Amino acid sequence: MTMTGGTGTGTELPVGFKRHLRVEAVDGDAVYLLSDQGTTALQGHEVQELAALLDGTRTLTGVLADAAAAMPPATAARMIAELARAELIGYHDPAADACTEAYWEYAGVGGPSASASFRTTPVELVVIGRVDPEAARAECLAAGLRLAGADDEGPPALSLVLCDDYLDLRLAEVDARHRESGRPWLIAKPSGVETWVGPVFESPQGACWECLAHRLRGHRASRAPVLHALGLAGTVQVPEASFATVRAIGLHTAVLEAAKWVAGMRYEGQQAICTLDTRTLDTIRHPVSRRPQCPACGDPGLVTERVRGPFVPRSSPKLHTVGGNDRAQSAETVLKRYRHLADPVTGIVSGLRPAPGSPEGLNRYVAGRNMALGDSRSLAGLRGGLRGQSGGKGTTPQEAEVGALCEALERYCGTRQGDEPTVRDTLAGLGDTALHPNSCQLFADRQFRERDGWNAAHSRFQQVPPPFDPKAPADWTPVWSLTSGTQRLLPTSMLYFGPGPNGVPAAPWADSNGNAAGSSPEDAVVQGFLEVVERDAVALWWYNRTRQPAVDLDAFDEPWLARTRQAYARLHRDIWVLDLTADFGIPVMAAMSRRTDRSAEGISFGFGAHFDPRLALRRAVTEMAQLLPPDENSPELLTADRDLSSWWHGATVENQPYLRADPAETPRTPDRYSFTAREDLREDIELAETLVREHGMEMLVLDQTRPDVGLPVAKVIIPGMRHFWARFAPGRLFDIPVKLGRLDHPVPYEQINPVPLFV
């Protein structure tokens, strides 16, 4: 028979029912074991006889001897073994506190063994910041912990580190010391409105402090301007909000976690931060994950290795289910796999929630901060990035939630983090391998000349960077050419959001065109390609203001579309869709909506592209919901950027007639589009590359997948294809509308649509 909880000293201890159990025998019925957690009933004459002997006053030998008068020794031994396996009996230490023993029995570690661990296991107490060291020491001693001292022969088995900020830079030194020695340490913040405890950092298998700090810094972007102004590298100390009771609760909780560790209790929650809101007593666990590319505990070369390697598309079969959307995995699967990355403390995404004010029947979600824009050194820069909470849309709430999560993760993966491969050189020095950034961004010379006046008059979406100097050294990052099967180089600053190593954003600036997340690497590349095609087609229409054919919505017999049209009707809104398909032949659509019950039409629109016209329509119509104007009294309307606000209040189909369908063109039905279903996303990539090659261009791919995320993310770049922001260099913007017969001659520069696209 086996029982846990012995001292390990060779001294035989008394045996009895565990101390958290009250034992009551009801004659002729059963022996009842009562505890805070429930009741257990044991039936049988023998167990009633045996129960009277298991009162904690006899050793195992004594119990068996005294039971011999009522039952054979083999029967008694068998029953004691069964009670031990059921964890109902254990050893009793007569010198130990009964309540304490009962607690450790509940914890599953055995009272006597826990007591022995407390006597023999030294704990180091480390206090950083404003935590009272004497109060912390007193709390540890009151709990029975043995604090490490100079007389100890070996190192402490655990360090309890108390601080008032998890981003205090002194914690880096604590972490390095423990990783070097291989010893675990428990971190806690025992003060403030919200107290924090955990995780226990265990080297080498678990996350380290730098893994956690990387995530915590991402949630404090709003403090960056203050850090920059004060020249601080770590954190900004804020006033403490607590009083004696709050601090006592925080210390009690931190010391309790240390005691559980010393006693031998192990559970999954020890790898998380447990936050306690002392105002509401709400407790939440926030998982802490190891970052494989962490420079402190992982391999910081993982991202470089991935980016420098060739991108070789592999077979990625499409999911053939309702709502599969030509993807490799379902929305449900993706959400289940990556949902843990949404957490307000330790997540990459601060949270997922339905967009405020979403009308009935329209599915919109938002997720945290959008990293695609913004210079965190100033409030204006932060607003540029915060305007963009990442958003998701779909025909179901789950699709919208997944879309918001994936867009936020896509932005994170596309943000410069310091481990991207770079080479420092000039455009001339790199030769033909490097591409001039304006071959991709396509600003006109006139835009560079007039940039000061333009930038002063327009939002951050429309800012024109300084002209690129081919003789000035810059950081360059490799991208893979699917067309030539070789590596090319582009400026790092136009491939990743955020500042460079010196903390200053460099030109040319990155944008999100062609950035996409997917359920497989091939899925991400296909979605990135379709976005490039979509935005190019939108630019051809928008800036030339051509009249485009309508899409016959009645011909697309889709249940989701019927529900959506009803939802817009309840909002007193028209809905129509334009066909923007250009020379690539891939269906591109623009969904439009306006109010019909007031003079301010609040026009909203959405765009979509896909090989399958039904999916192109779905994407355009669902995206349109994201640009619906908020209620008149909504703070969002008051803080919207000036271009968007001006559009909502001033644009009408009368003063912007290109928003209406061309009445001379026959509305497009599904059979007007040439579409052949393909089984594998690799086939879609092969078709995309063929189309790009046939148009005399090159398809470039940057794998932006981050090891700590896992979600495949890619950026697709096709030099010559046009972003739908204001990019007016010669090329497709002027040539393709003429080639397609939409215009007789290229539109003069002065007659380009004066309203730059602002999404």
C-alpha distance (Angstrom), angle and dihedral (degrees) to the residues before:
residue distance angle dihedral
M1 . . .
T2 3.80 . .
M3 3.77 129.6 .
T4 3.79 128.3 173.9
G5 3.74 126.7 -140.4
G6 3.81 104.5 59.9
T7 3.78 120.6 143.5
G8 3.78 95.3 -122.2
T9 3.83 89.5 -132.4
G10 3.81 96.8 108.9
T11 3.84 92.2 -111.9
E12 3.80 111.7 127.6
L13 3.79 110.9 -126.0
P14 3.80 128.2 -158.7
V15 3.80 117.7 -89.3
G16 3.78 126.9 -138.2
F17 3.75 147.1 133.0
K18 3.75 109.9 -55.8
R19 3.77 113.8 -84.4
H20 3.77 96.0 -117.0
L21 3.82 88.9 63.3
R22 3.79 125.8 84.8
V23 3.78 109.6 -151.7
E24 3.81 120.1 -148.0
A25 3.82 121.9 170.8
V26 3.80 115.9 -155.2
D27 3.80 108.6 -161.7
G28 3.76 113.8 -118.3
D29 3.80 92.2 6.7
A30 3.83 120.1 59.6
V31 3.77 147.5 -65.2
Y32 3.81 107.7 -94.3
L33 3.81 121.4 -150.9
L34 3.79 110.2 -162.2
S35 3.81 128.0 -168.6
D36 3.78 142.0 151.0
Q37 3.80 87.8 -90.9
G38 3.79 99.6 52.5
T39 3.79 145.5 -73.3
T40 3.80 131.8 -67.8
A41 3.82 123.0 -164.9
L42 3.82 121.6 -154.4
Q43 3.81 116.0 -165.5
G44 3.78 131.8 -162.3
H45 3.80 138.8 74.9
E46 3.80 93.6 -104.3
V47 3.79 94.5 52.8
Q48 3.81 90.4 51.6
E49 3.78 89.4 53.5
L50 3.79 92.1 46.2
A51 3.80 94.4 45.4
A52 3.79 91.4 63.7
L53 3.80 89.4 57.1
L54 3.82 95.9 48.4
D55 3.80 94.2 74.1
G56 3.79 96.1 121.4
T57 3.79 96.4 -103.0
R58 3.82 98.4 97.3
T59 3.76 133.6 62.9
L60 3.79 118.4 -126.5
T61 3.78 88.8 -97.9
G62 3.79 90.2 51.6
V63 3.81 93.1 49.4
L64 3.79 91.9 52.4
A65 3.79 91.8 47.0
D66 3.80 94.8 49.8
A67 3.83 92.2 44.2
A68 3.81 91.8 57.0
A69 3.82 91.0 84.6
A70 3.81 92.1 60.5
M71 3.82 103.8 34.0
P72 3.79 142.9 6.3
P73 3.83 113.5 -80.2
A74 3.82 91.1 -118.4
T75 3.81 90.6 56.4
A76 3.79 92.3 49.4
A77 3.80 91.8 47.3
R78 3.82 91.3 49.0
M79 3.80 93.2 49.8
I80 3.81 92.7 46.8
A81 3.81 89.0 51.1
E82 3.82 91.0 51.1
L83 3.82 91.8 49.3
A84 3.81 89.6 49.4
R85 3.82 92.2 50.3
A86 3.79 88.4 50.6
E87 3.84 87.7 52.7
L88 3.79 91.8 -124.0
I89 3.81 97.5 122.7
G90 3.78 133.9 41.1
Y91 3.78 145.3 149.6
H92 3.80 121.0 -59.2
D93 3.80 123.7 -145.8
P94 3.83 106.0 -151.4
A95 3.82 90.9 -157.7
A96 3.81 94.5 53.3
D97 3.79 126.6 91.6
A98 3.80 108.0 -99.2
C99 3.82 94.8 -142.1
T100 3.78 91.9 50.7
E101 3.79 91.2 48.4
A102 3.80 89.6 50.1
Y103 3.79 91.3 53.8
W104 3.80 94.1 52.1
E105 3.77 90.4 46.5
Y106 3.80 88.4 56.2
A107 3.80 87.8 50.5
G108 3.78 89.8 55.9
V109 3.78 97.7 -120.8
G110 3.83 101.4 102.4
G111 3.76 124.0 -109.2
P112 3.83 100.4 -114.5
S113 3.81 93.9 44.8
A114 3.81 90.4 49.4
S115 3.78 90.5 50.4
A116 3.79 90.4 49.5
S117 3.81 91.0 51.0
F118 3.79 90.6 52.2
R119 3.79 90.7 53.8
T120 3.81 95.9 47.4
T121 3.83 106.0 31.2
P122 3.83 117.2 84.4
V123 3.82 118.3 -150.3
E124 3.80 123.7 -159.1
L125 3.81 116.0 -139.5
V126 3.82 115.6 -150.8
V127 3.81 120.2 -177.4
I128 3.83 122.1 -167.6
G129 3.78 126.7 178.8
R130 3.79 126.1 -7.1
V131 3.81 98.6 -17.0
D132 3.82 111.9 124.0
P133 3.84 105.1 -114.8
E134 3.81 94.9 -160.9
A135 3.79 92.8 51.9
A136 3.80 89.7 48.0
R137 3.80 91.9 49.8
A138 3.81 92.3 48.6
E139 3.80 91.2 50.7
C140 3.80 92.2 51.4
L141 3.81 91.9 50.6
A142 3.81 92.0 46.3
A143 3.80 88.9 55.9
G144 3.78 90.7 53.1
L145 3.78 96.8 -109.3
R146 3.77 116.5 152.5
L147 3.79 107.1 -131.2
A148 3.77 115.8 -143.8
G149 3.78 116.8 -105.8
A150 3.79 141.2 177.4
D151 3.81 91.4 -91.3
D152 3.79 94.7 62.4
E153 3.78 113.1 111.8
G154 3.81 96.7 -150.5
P155 3.80 135.7 33.5
P156 3.81 120.9 -81.5
A157 3.78 114.2 -84.7
L158 3.83 91.8 -138.2
S159 3.78 137.7 11.9
L160 3.79 120.7 -145.0
V161 3.82 107.1 -153.4
L162 3.80 116.3 -166.8
C163 3.80 120.4 -168.4
D164 3.78 140.6 153.9
D165 3.82 95.7 -129.9
Y166 3.80 128.0 34.3
L167 3.81 89.2 -148.8
D168 3.79 96.0 57.5
L169 3.81 103.3 134.5
R170 3.80 91.3 -136.4
L171 3.78 86.8 72.2
A172 3.80 89.1 69.4
E173 3.80 88.8 65.4
V174 3.80 91.2 47.7
D175 3.80 90.5 50.5
A176 3.81 94.1 47.6
R177 3.80 91.3 50.5
H178 3.78 92.8 51.5
R179 3.79 94.8 44.6
E180 3.80 89.4 52.2
S181 3.80 92.2 51.4
G182 3.80 94.7 37.7
R183 3.82 91.9 -127.1
P184 3.83 123.3 141.6
W185 3.78 122.9 -121.8
L186 3.76 133.5 -167.3
I187 3.81 119.8 -143.9
A188 3.79 124.8 -156.4
K189 3.81 140.2 169.9
P190 3.80 104.2 -152.3
S191 3.81 98.3 -178.3
G192 3.77 139.5 61.6
V193 3.77 133.4 58.1
E194 3.79 88.0 -65.4
T195 3.79 116.6 40.2
W196 3.79 119.9 -155.5
V197 3.80 130.0 -153.1
G198 3.79 126.8 -179.8
P199 2.84 171.8 -24.7
V200 3.77 112.5 175.9
F201 3.80 104.4 -137.5
E202 3.80 109.8 -141.8
S203 3.75 120.5 -175.4
P204 2.98 130.4 -113.3
Q205 3.80 105.5 1.7
G206 3.79 100.4 44.5
A207 3.77 138.7 56.2
C208 3.79 119.6 -73.2
W209 3.79 129.3 -140.7
E210 3.83 91.7 -96.5
C211 3.83 89.6 56.0
L212 3.79 88.7 55.3
A213 3.80 95.2 40.6
H214 3.81 91.0 55.0
R215 3.81 90.0 60.0
L216 3.81 94.9 41.6
R217 3.82 92.0 53.2
G218 3.78 89.8 55.6
H219 3.79 90.4 60.7
R220 3.80 92.4 51.4
A221 3.78 99.0 58.0
S222 3.80 89.9 123.0
R223 3.82 89.6 67.4
A224 3.80 93.2 54.3
P225 3.84 95.9 93.9
V226 3.82 89.9 56.0
L227 3.80 92.2 47.3
H228 3.79 89.6 49.2
A229 3.80 93.5 47.7
L230 3.80 93.3 47.6
G231 3.78 94.2 42.0
L232 3.80 92.5 -122.9
A233 3.79 122.9 155.3
G234 3.78 99.9 -167.6
T235 3.77 126.3 30.4
V236 3.78 141.9 -34.7
Q237 3.80 113.0 -117.6
V238 3.80 112.7 -129.4
P239 3.82 127.3 -164.7
E240 3.78 115.3 -80.8
A241 3.80 114.2 -112.9
S242 3.79 108.4 -160.2
F243 3.80 144.8 87.6
A244 3.78 135.0 -145.2
T245 3.81 96.6 -76.2
V246 3.80 92.6 48.6
R247 3.79 92.0 49.1
A248 3.79 90.4 47.6
I249 3.81 91.0 52.4
G250 3.79 90.0 49.9
L251 3.79 93.1 50.1
H252 3.81 92.8 44.5
T253 3.81 90.9 52.9
A254 3.80 94.4 46.4
V255 3.80 93.3 48.1
L256 3.81 90.9 45.3
E257 3.81 89.8 57.2
A258 3.80 90.5 49.2
A259 3.81 90.4 49.0
K260 3.80 91.8 50.9
W261 3.78 90.2 51.8
V262 3.79 92.7 49.5
A263 3.82 91.0 47.6
G264 3.80 89.2 57.0
M265 3.78 99.6 -105.5
R266 3.81 113.2 149.3
Y267 3.78 126.4 -178.5
E268 3.80 138.0 152.9
G269 3.79 94.0 -104.0
Q270 3.80 90.7 69.2
Q271 3.81 87.2 75.0
A272 3.80 91.2 60.1
I273 3.79 140.4 65.7
C274 3.78 111.6 -107.5
T275 3.80 111.3 -153.4
L276 3.79 122.7 -163.7
D277 3.78 118.1 -163.5
T278 3.78 100.1 -150.6
R279 3.80 91.4 -161.0
T280 3.80 95.2 60.8
L281 3.84 101.7 12.3
D282 3.80 88.9 -125.2
T283 3.78 111.0 157.0
I284 3.81 122.6 -160.2
R285 3.79 131.5 178.3
H286 3.79 117.3 -141.3
P287 3.82 113.8 -163.8
V288 3.80 118.0 -129.0
S289 3.79 114.7 -150.0
R290 3.76 131.7 -166.2
R291 3.80 115.3 -112.9
P292 3.82 107.5 -137.7
Q293 3.81 90.0 -153.1
C294 3.82 94.6 47.9
P295 3.83 109.3 140.0
A296 3.81 90.6 -142.4
C297 3.80 103.2 46.9
G298 3.80 106.7 5.7
D299 3.79 141.6 46.1
P300 3.83 109.4 -70.1
G301 3.80 90.0 -169.4
L302 3.81 96.0 68.1
V303 3.80 95.5 94.1
T304 3.80 92.8 46.0
E305 3.78 90.7 50.3
R306 3.80 92.0 51.3
V307 3.81 95.7 46.1
R308 3.79 96.0 45.4
G309 3.78 93.8 51.2
P310 3.81 124.1 86.3
F311 3.77 118.7 -93.9
V312 3.79 105.6 -124.6
P313 3.82 113.5 -178.0
R314 3.79 113.5 -132.4
S315 3.77 131.2 -164.1
S316 3.81 110.0 -73.3
P317 3.82 110.6 174.0
K318 3.78 116.6 -148.3
L319 3.76 121.4 -117.1
H320 3.79 109.5 -113.4
T321 3.77 103.3 -154.3
V322 3.78 135.5 111.4
G323 3.78 105.6 -76.1
G324 3.81 92.2 14.0
N325 3.81 89.0 132.8
D326 3.81 91.8 -158.0
R327 3.79 90.3 -68.6
A328 3.80 131.7 138.3
Q329 3.81 93.7 -123.9
S330 3.78 136.2 25.2
A331 3.78 123.5 -104.0
E332 3.80 88.7 -113.7
T333 3.81 92.0 55.5
V334 3.80 93.7 47.3
L335 3.80 92.4 48.4
K336 3.79 92.3 48.9
R337 3.81 92.0 49.5
Y338 3.82 98.8 46.6
R339 3.81 104.9 24.0
H340 3.82 90.8 100.9
L341 3.81 88.6 68.8
A342 3.81 89.0 71.3
D343 3.80 107.6 82.8
P344 3.82 130.7 129.6
V345 3.82 93.1 -133.5
T346 3.79 110.8 27.4
G347 3.78 103.7 12.5
I348 3.77 130.7 102.5
V349 3.80 86.6 -131.6
S350 3.79 117.2 47.0
G351 3.79 93.5 -142.4
L352 3.78 148.2 -44.8
R353 3.78 122.9 -118.0
P354 3.79 140.5 150.2
A355 3.79 111.0 -85.1
P356 3.81 110.0 -97.6
G357 3.76 113.4 -101.9
S358 3.80 95.7 14.7
P359 3.81 108.6 168.5
E360 3.77 118.7 -121.3
G361 3.79 111.5 -84.5
L362 3.81 96.3 19.8
N363 3.79 115.9 101.7
R364 3.81 115.6 -144.9
Y365 3.79 130.0 156.6
V366 3.79 132.8 -179.1
A367 3.79 129.2 -155.0
G368 3.75 125.3 -165.1
R369 3.78 127.0 -76.2
N370 3.79 123.8 -13.6
M371 3.81 109.1 -131.0
A372 3.80 93.6 -168.2
L373 3.78 94.4 94.1
G374 3.73 137.7 24.5
D375 3.75 143.5 73.4
S376 3.80 106.6 -123.8
R377 3.80 92.5 -154.5
S378 3.81 92.3 82.4
L379 3.80 141.6 30.4
A380 3.79 91.2 -115.1
G381 3.77 89.9 52.9
L382 3.78 92.3 48.3
R383 3.77 91.1 50.9
G384 3.77 88.6 52.7
G385 3.78 89.6 58.3
L386 3.78 97.6 36.2
R387 3.79 92.3 55.7
G388 3.47 84.5 78.1
Q389 3.56 115.9 62.6
S390 3.78 99.0 173.5
G391 3.77 110.6 -100.5
G392 3.76 139.7 -156.7
K393 3.76 134.6 -162.6
G394 3.77 136.3 -177.0
T395 3.76 148.4 143.4
T396 3.83 88.7 -91.1
P397 3.81 132.3 36.6
Q398 3.80 90.1 -114.2
E399 3.81 92.3 55.0
A400 3.81 89.2 50.9
E401 3.82 92.2 48.9
V402 3.80 92.2 49.9
G403 3.80 90.3 46.9
A404 3.80 92.1 53.8
L405 3.80 92.3 47.1
C406 3.80 93.8 47.9
E407 3.79 93.9 46.9
A408 3.80 91.3 51.5
L409 3.81 91.3 48.5
E410 3.80 89.5 46.5
R411 3.80 90.3 55.1
Y412 3.79 91.3 47.8
C413 3.79 92.3 50.6
G414 3.79 89.8 48.6
T415 3.81 93.5 53.8
R416 3.78 118.8 99.2
Q417 3.80 111.2 -108.7
G418 3.79 102.7 170.0
D419 3.81 100.7 -102.1
E420 3.79 97.2 85.4
P421 3.83 116.0 116.7
T422 3.80 112.9 -105.1
V423 3.77 138.7 171.5
R424 3.81 120.2 -158.3
D425 3.79 112.7 -137.3
T426 3.79 145.5 107.2
L427 3.78 126.1 -88.6
A428 3.79 89.5 -113.0
G429 3.77 92.4 48.1
L430 3.80 93.4 54.4
G431 3.79 95.7 53.7
D432 3.80 124.6 -159.6
T433 3.81 93.9 -19.0
A434 3.81 90.9 74.0
L435 3.79 123.6 71.9
H436 3.78 124.7 -147.4
P437 3.80 105.5 -112.3
N438 3.78 93.0 -132.5
S439 3.80 89.5 63.5
C440 3.82 83.0 71.7
Q441 3.81 103.1 30.2
L442 3.83 96.0 41.7
F443 3.80 103.5 -157.8
A444 3.79 114.4 169.7
D445 3.81 120.9 -119.4
R446 3.77 87.2 -118.1
Q447 3.78 90.5 56.6
F448 3.80 90.2 55.5
R449 3.81 91.2 48.9
E450 3.80 93.0 49.3
R451 3.81 97.6 36.3
D452 3.82 97.8 115.3
G453 3.78 94.2 58.4
W454 3.80 93.1 38.9
N455 3.81 94.2 49.8
A456 3.79 91.9 49.6
A457 3.80 90.6 54.8
H458 3.80 100.8 43.6
S459 3.79 141.4 59.6
R460 3.77 125.5 -100.0
F461 3.79 90.6 -93.9
Q462 3.78 89.7 67.0
Q463 3.80 102.1 42.4
V464 3.80 116.1 136.3
P465 3.82 113.0 -141.8
P466 3.79 124.6 -139.6
P467 3.82 114.0 -83.3
F468 3.78 112.6 -85.9
D469 3.79 113.3 -105.6
P470 3.83 108.7 -142.1
K471 3.80 90.5 -163.0
A472 3.80 96.0 53.8
P473 3.83 119.3 90.6
A474 3.79 114.1 -110.8
D475 3.80 138.9 169.8
W476 3.82 112.4 -96.9
T477 3.81 128.1 -167.3
P478 3.82 127.6 -161.8
V479 3.79 123.0 -111.8
W480 3.79 125.9 -175.6
S481 3.78 122.0 -116.0
L482 3.80 110.6 -142.9
T483 3.78 87.0 -172.1
S484 3.79 99.2 57.2
G485 3.81 99.8 18.9
T486 3.79 90.5 -126.6
Q487 3.77 139.2 108.8
R488 3.80 121.0 -96.9
L489 3.82 130.1 -174.1
L490 3.80 130.7 -131.5
P491 3.82 130.6 172.6
T492 3.79 109.7 -80.3
S493 3.80 91.2 -135.6
M494 3.81 92.0 64.6
L495 3.81 92.8 48.0
Y496 3.81 99.8 49.2
F497 3.79 131.7 39.1
G498 3.77 120.8 -124.5
P499 3.78 137.2 40.8
G500 3.78 128.2 -48.1
P501 3.81 127.0 -111.6
N502 3.81 91.1 -71.1
G503 3.80 91.2 57.3
V504 3.80 93.7 -114.5
P505 3.83 121.5 115.9
A506 3.79 110.1 -119.1
A507 3.78 130.2 -151.7
P508 2.96 135.8 -85.1
W509 3.79 90.7 57.4
A510 3.77 125.6 -142.3
D511 3.78 123.8 -116.1
S512 3.79 131.5 -173.5
N513 3.80 97.8 -114.3
G514 3.80 107.5 132.3
N515 3.81 94.1 8.5
A516 3.79 111.6 132.3
A517 3.77 142.8 159.7
G518 3.76 121.4 -145.1
S519 3.77 143.5 179.0
S520 3.81 87.7 -110.7
P521 3.83 133.0 15.9
E522 3.79 89.0 -103.8
D523 3.79 90.7 50.4
A524 3.82 90.4 52.6
V525 3.83 91.9 51.3
V526 3.80 92.5 48.4
Q527 3.80 91.9 50.3
G528 3.81 91.4 47.0
F529 3.79 91.0 50.6
L530 3.80 92.2 48.9
E531 3.81 90.2 51.3
V532 3.81 91.2 53.1
V533 3.81 89.8 50.2
E534 3.81 91.6 45.9
R535 3.79 95.8 50.9
D536 3.78 92.7 44.3
A537 3.81 90.7 53.7
V538 3.80 91.6 45.7
A539 3.82 90.8 51.8
L540 3.83 91.7 51.0
W541 3.80 89.7 54.9
W542 3.81 101.3 36.2
Y543 3.79 101.8 48.4
N544 3.81 94.2 39.3
R545 3.83 91.8 43.0
T546 3.79 93.0 -142.2
R547 3.79 121.8 172.1
Q548 3.79 110.8 -113.8
P549 3.81 133.4 -162.2
A550 3.78 120.2 -95.3
V551 3.77 123.1 -115.2
D552 3.80 111.9 -124.8
L553 3.79 101.2 -124.7
D554 3.80 93.3 -174.6
A555 3.80 89.1 59.9
F556 3.79 91.0 58.3
D557 3.79 99.8 75.2
E558 3.81 98.5 -160.2
P559 3.84 122.1 149.1
W560 3.81 91.6 -149.4
L561 3.81 90.2 54.1
A562 3.79 92.4 53.5
R563 3.80 90.5 52.1
T564 3.80 91.4 47.6
R565 3.80 93.4 50.8
Q566 3.80 89.1 51.6
A567 3.81 90.4 50.8
Y568 3.81 91.6 53.1
A569 3.79 91.2 46.5
R570 3.81 89.2 56.9
L571 3.81 86.8 55.5
H572 3.82 91.3 53.2
R573 3.78 90.5 -111.6
D574 3.76 135.8 140.8
I575 3.78 117.6 -140.4
W576 3.80 127.4 -160.5
V577 3.79 136.8 155.5
L578 3.80 132.3 -139.1
D579 3.79 126.6 -151.5
L580 3.82 108.8 -128.5
T581 3.82 97.1 170.7
A582 3.81 108.4 151.3
D583 3.80 136.8 -174.0
F584 3.82 95.8 -52.7
G585 3.79 89.1 66.5
I586 3.80 92.4 -135.4
P587 3.83 110.2 135.1
V588 3.81 111.1 -104.5
M589 3.80 120.8 178.3
A590 3.79 138.2 -175.2
A591 3.80 117.3 -152.7
M592 3.81 114.8 -154.6
S593 3.80 134.1 -168.1
R594 3.78 135.5 177.3
R595 3.77 137.6 176.3
T596 3.79 115.9 -104.6
D597 3.80 99.1 -169.0
R598 3.80 101.6 64.7
S599 3.78 141.0 35.4
A600 3.82 94.0 -113.3
E601 3.77 98.4 72.1
G602 3.81 96.6 -167.5
I603 3.79 91.2 -148.2
S604 3.78 114.8 -153.0
F605 3.78 128.6 -176.0
G606 3.77 142.3 -179.5
F607 3.78 134.6 -165.0
G608 3.77 133.9 -144.6
A609 3.78 138.9 176.2
H610 3.78 131.1 -173.9
F611 3.79 140.4 144.2
D612 3.82 85.8 -115.4
P613 3.83 109.5 65.1
R614 3.79 91.0 -149.5
L615 3.77 91.0 58.9
A616 3.81 91.6 44.5
L617 3.81 87.8 55.2
R618 3.79 92.3 46.7
R619 3.80 92.2 51.8
A620 3.81 94.2 47.9
V621 3.79 95.6 47.7
T622 3.80 96.0 44.4
E623 3.81 91.9 46.1
M624 3.80 90.5 53.7
A625 3.81 90.1 68.1
Q626 3.81 89.4 64.5
L627 3.81 92.0 63.8
L628 3.80 97.3 48.3
P629 3.83 109.9 130.0
P630 3.81 113.3 -107.8
D631 3.78 122.1 -121.2
E632 3.80 115.4 -67.3
N633 3.82 92.3 -108.0
S634 3.78 95.6 43.4
P635 3.83 117.2 122.2
E636 3.81 86.7 -135.9
L637 3.80 89.6 65.6
L638 3.79 91.4 50.4
T639 3.81 93.0 50.3
A640 3.81 98.7 39.8
D641 3.79 113.8 122.8
R642 3.77 116.3 -95.3
D643 3.81 97.5 -108.7
L644 3.79 92.5 52.9
S645 3.80 94.1 42.8
S646 3.80 91.1 49.0
W647 3.78 90.2 51.4
W648 3.78 95.1 49.6
H649 3.80 92.4 49.3
G650 3.79 101.9 36.5
A651 3.80 113.1 25.0
T652 3.80 118.3 97.2
V653 3.78 133.5 166.6
E654 3.80 86.9 -110.7
N655 3.81 96.3 58.0
Q656 3.85 92.0 34.6
P657 3.84 100.9 41.4
Y658 3.83 94.5 165.8
L659 3.81 86.3 74.0
R660 3.79 88.7 70.9
A661 3.79 123.1 77.4
D662 3.79 120.2 -100.4
P663 3.82 104.4 -101.8
A664 3.82 90.2 -155.2
E665 3.81 92.0 62.9
T666 3.80 125.0 79.5
P667 3.83 110.9 -116.5
R668 3.78 112.4 -104.4
T669 3.80 118.3 -109.4
P670 3.83 125.6 -168.6
D671 3.79 92.3 -97.8
R672 3.82 91.1 60.0
Y673 3.80 89.9 71.2
S674 3.78 123.1 78.6
F675 3.79 105.8 -132.5
T676 3.80 132.6 160.0
A677 3.78 117.3 -176.1
R678 3.79 115.6 -126.3
E679 3.79 126.3 -158.7
D680 3.79 100.1 -145.7
L681 3.81 133.6 48.6
R682 3.79 89.3 -138.9
E683 3.81 87.3 66.0
D684 3.82 88.7 54.4
I685 3.82 89.8 53.5
E686 3.79 90.6 49.4
L687 3.81 90.8 51.6
A688 3.81 91.4 46.6
E689 3.79 92.0 51.4
T690 3.81 90.8 47.9
L691 3.81 91.6 52.2
V692 3.80 91.7 48.6
R693 3.79 91.6 49.0
E694 3.82 92.4 48.1
H695 3.81 88.7 54.3
G696 3.79 91.1 53.6
M697 3.79 95.8 -109.6
E698 3.78 138.4 115.3
M699 3.81 128.0 -118.1
L700 3.80 113.7 -142.3
V701 3.81 126.7 -170.8
L702 3.81 130.2 -162.9
D703 3.79 115.0 -169.0
Q704 3.82 104.7 -141.9
T705 3.81 97.3 173.3
R706 3.80 111.5 139.6
P707 3.82 119.7 -146.2
D708 3.81 92.7 -135.3
V709 3.80 91.0 54.3
G710 3.78 104.6 38.7
L711 3.81 93.9 -165.3
P712 3.83 107.4 123.7
V713 3.82 111.0 -113.3
A714 3.80 127.2 178.2
K715 3.79 138.9 174.3
V716 3.79 116.4 -144.1
I717 3.81 118.6 -159.2
I718 3.79 126.2 -174.5
P719 3.81 110.4 -178.9
G720 3.78 108.6 -135.4
M721 3.81 95.8 29.8
R722 3.80 112.0 113.4
H723 3.80 129.5 -120.8
F724 3.81 112.5 -139.5
W725 3.79 91.9 -122.3
A726 3.80 118.3 93.1
R727 3.83 102.0 -65.5
F728 3.82 109.7 145.9
A729 3.82 107.8 172.7
P730 3.83 116.0 134.5
G731 3.78 115.4 -85.9
R732 3.78 138.0 69.9
L733 3.78 94.7 -1.4
F734 3.78 89.8 67.8
D735 3.80 102.9 24.1
I736 3.81 106.5 46.2
P737 3.84 98.0 57.2
V738 3.81 87.6 57.0
K739 3.81 92.3 45.2
L740 3.81 90.0 51.4
G741 3.80 92.3 48.8
R742 3.76 95.2 -114.7
L743 3.80 91.5 119.2
D744 3.80 132.7 24.7
H745 3.79 92.8 -140.1
P746 3.80 137.4 2.8
V747 3.78 114.5 -74.3
P748 3.83 112.1 -108.8
Y749 3.80 115.2 -110.6
E750 3.80 90.3 -114.4
Q751 3.82 91.1 57.6
I752 3.79 97.1 53.4
N753 3.81 112.2 124.3
P754 3.84 103.8 -79.8
V755 3.83 90.3 -148.8
P756 3.81 107.3 82.3
L757 3.78 114.2 -148.6
F758 3.79 106.1 -99.7
V759 3.82 107.3 -165.7
